[in-house]
Amino acid sequence: MADQDLGQSTSSHSKDLRNRIFFTIFILCIYRLGTYVPLAGIDPVALQEVMSSSQKGLLGMFNVFSGGAVQRMAIFALGIMPYISSSIIVQLLTGVSDYFKNLKAQGEIGRQKITQITRYGTVLLAIVQGYGLSVGLESSANLVINPGIYFKISTVTTIVAGTIFLMWLGEQITQRGIGNGISLIIFSGIVAEIPRALVTTFELGRTGAISTLMIITIFIILVLTILFIVFMERALRKILINYPKRQMGNKMYGGDSSHLPLKINSAGVIPAIFASALLLLPVTFSNFSISQNETFLNISSYFSQGQPLYMILYASGIIFFTFFYTSITFNPNETAENLRKYGGFIPGIRPGESTALYIENILTKLTTIGALYLTLVCLMPEFLIANYPIPFYLGGTSILIVVVVAIDTVTQIQTRLMSSQYEQLIKKTKFGR
């Protein structure tokens, strides 16, 4: 009877995991389908001509995060970036506004309110960016078949609806699937376009635009970059934690030791995504490089690969969000207080404030290394892209997102499997008694 119950439990856990994986794949397929549904009223031939000559700078980055939807001017052209931008604004307000601080302190209820505010912000940003997109499209000659107020209304409505639907898909993956929905949507868009990017690169080699030696060098750099990312993402700094021995009756309890693991890059891929979103947000018009306005064209030129302003802003954004996101996800004071409550202590460090300062000092050093690592990975390949006609999908940011999201998703699957095995072990122990 016991073996039968254990078998049913194992089957149930396996089925649940399998259903979650299939559900995630199904949602991602829906997203990919949406990237091929074009906006109404756009001349596809003229669009192809414009986009083929405008793949550098922010447009290329925008196209990466939208999974190629910008190039096809699909209903998901804005991608998930308005949601990410709204999340940035809300999280920044959480650090400076008393209202948002109080919401965060309210637990689950406060978290739901913050999520709702983020959604409203997403809609507002999508409306602004959608309108900017419609104006930018109309400014290009022969791109819009019937320009006017009706085109603007239909474009804004479609774009906003697509963004809201995409946000909902991401939330469904997070709740009912595997992994972080928003990250997986960006991940799937990049992965789906990588084969095309590889074909393009080999075609450039065949035509002589890039030498064979250069192509081999690029792929060696890509492989080394992937290995470096995996190493840094799995690297941990373990802080030794001791627990004192306690005598209760005739038995001695405690005296164990454990470790407090601190990742070198505890912020994950969030800083790179946030920094990219921050660069895309204020240049809704200029990022398409199709406006004939001289001011917009000048702004666009400053944000192309290899330009000092682009590099400085991108690097500054990555470093800032690395420290900012780490500060809101890990609290040394709270960790030190929890250790004190349970009797844990770091050898040679007094419990309480001294422990908090010790952990904070180590965390600051690790975060500095993590910020420099993210900056190096994201920016170093950009110089190659700036000097050679390499597709944006082979850039450092794209590779970083793909590798980190893949690691996180696999880790979640392994955690679910280990949890299932642990429950089975506990049940076997109980039945064995």
C-alpha angles and dihedrals in degrees: 000000000000092000090050092053091048091050091051091049092051091048091048093052092046091049092049092051092046091050091050092052093048091046091052092050091048093052092047090052089054089051092050090049090054091055088065097050105098128215116257121256099028124126104231095203094052090044091055091052093050096046095046089062097040106058097115130092122000095350090061091048091048089051091052094054092046093052093243093311092123092056089052092036090229130171088266092054093126090047116189094318096106088056091049091047090050090049090053092052093047093048091049089051089050088062097048108023122080091208093058091041089056091048090052091050092054093075120216095359092052091046090054091051091050090050090051092050089049090054092051089049089051091055092048094049091045090054092050094045092042090054090047089051092051092050091048092050092050092050091065113083117247093358097107115052097207110015120194144087094312092056091049093050094046092046095048092045093049094044094048092047090049092050093048091048090049091050089052091050090053092051091049091054091050093049103036105017140048125286133358109324098212093048092046092052091055089042094053092048092054095043092049092055098042095084089055090048091052092049090050091051093050090047089055088052092050093051092047097247088121125027120240090241090055092051091051090048091051093052092047088053090049092052092047090047091053092049090048091050092049091049094049094044093052095043116111137186107214118205113202114238121193127196119206123238117255127194117216111178109314095336130087118219132188126012091135128134132212140166135252104218117213119187119222088226105032091161093064117194094331097098092055092048093044093047090050091049091050091054092049097046104071097041102058092142102038098044092077093054090212099107114104091210109119093219092055092047091052091051090050092052091057091055099054124111116284094021113131094229092052092049095045095048093044094048092045091050093050093049093046096049092045091059094036097050092044090052093054096043099045124041114190092194092054091047092049091049092051091050091051092050093054094042096251122143140175111243110258094010124100115236119253123023095007090054091049091051091047093051092044091052092052092044091052091053092047092047090051090053090045092050092050090047093052092046092050094048094046099043107033096069090046090073089057091049090049093053099036131043093249118150116257091237090073092057126116095256092053093048091046093052093047095049097041095045090047091051092048093048093049089047091054091050091049091048091054091048092048091047090053092049091048092053090049091050092051091049091049090051092051093046090047090060 
